[in-house]
C-alpha cells in the first residue's frame, strides 16, 4: 500500500496494515525493541487502565502481537500515526 501526500510517497509494510491507528499509537509509547518486551510492557500497563475503550485497544493490540513472528514485528515502523494520512512526523528514534 502506498500513501501519497503531495510529493511524499510512503510504502507501509503489509504487517503494519494489520494494526489500527490507535493500536500503532499505543505501541509507539512503549519500548518497541522487540515483540516480547512490548507485549510485557502492555500487559503490565493494562493493570492500570480502567477506560473500557482503552482496555479494548490494549486487548486487540495484544491479540495481534501474539499472531506475529519476531521477523514480522521487526518490519513495523513505529511512529505516531494520524487517521488522515496513516502517519505523522518522523519515525521514533530517528
C-alpha positions in Angstrom: 0.0 0.0 0.0 1.3 3.4 -0.9 0.0 6.6 0.6 0.6 9.8 -1.4 0.8 13.2 0.2 1.9 15.8 -2.3 5.4 14.7 -3.3 5.7 12.2 -0.5 5.1 8.5 -1.2 5.4 6.2 1.7 5.1 2.4 1.4 3.7 0.9 4.6 4.8 -2.7 5.3 2.0 -5.3 5.0 2.2 -6.4 8.6 1.8 -2.8 9.8 -1.6 -2.6 8.0 -2.9 -5.2 10.4 -2.9 -2.6 13.2 -5.3 0.4 13.6 -4.1 3.9 14.1 -5.0 3.6 17.8 -3.0 0.4 18.2 0.0 1.8 16.4 -0.1 4.9 18.6 -0.4 2.8 21.7 2.6 0.6 20.8 4.7 3.7 19.9 4.6 4.9 23.5 6.2 1.8 24.9 9.6 0.1 24.4 9.4 -1.5 20.9 12.9 -3.0 20.7 11.3 -6.5 20.4 7.9 -8.1 20.4 8.2 -9.8 23.8 9.3 -6.6 25.6 6.5 -4.6 24.1 4.0 -7.4 25.0 5.2 -7.5 28.6 5.0 -3.7 28.9 1.5 -3.6 27.5 0.3 -6.4 30.0 1.9 -4.5 32.9 0.3 -1.2 31.9 -3.1 -2.8 31.3 -3.4 -3.3 35.1 -3.7 0.5 35.5 -6.2 1.0 32.6 -9.8 1.5 33.6 -11.4 3.1 30.5 -13.3 0.5 28.6 -12.3 1.8 25.1 -8.6 1.8 26.1 -8.9 -1.7 27.6 -10.3 -2.8 24.2 -7.4 -1.2 22.3 -4.9 -2.9 24.6 -6.7 -6.2 24.1 -6.8 -6.0 20.3 -3.2 -4.9 20.2 -2.1 -7.9 22.3 -4.1 -10.3 20.3 -2.5 -9.1 17.0 1.0 -9.1 18.5 0.5 -12.7 19.5 -0.1 -13.6 15.9 3.2 -12.1 14.6 6.6 -13.7 14.3 9.6 -11.7 15.5 10.6 -11.1 11.9 7.1 -9.7 11.1 7.3 -7.5 14.2 10.7 -6.1 13.1 9.0 -4.8 9.9 6.8 -2.4 11.7 7.9 1.2 11.6 6.8 2.8 14.9 5.6 6.4 14.7 2.7 8.4 15.9 0.0 7.6 13.3 -2.6 10.0 12.0 -6.1 8.9 10.8 -6.0 11.1 7.8 -2.6 10.2 6.3 -1.7 7.0 8.1 1.4 8.7 9.6 2.6 11.9 11.0 6.1 13.3 11.8 9.3 11.4 11.8 9.8 7.7 12.8 10.6 7.4 16.5 14.2 7.1 17.3 15.4 8.7 14.1 
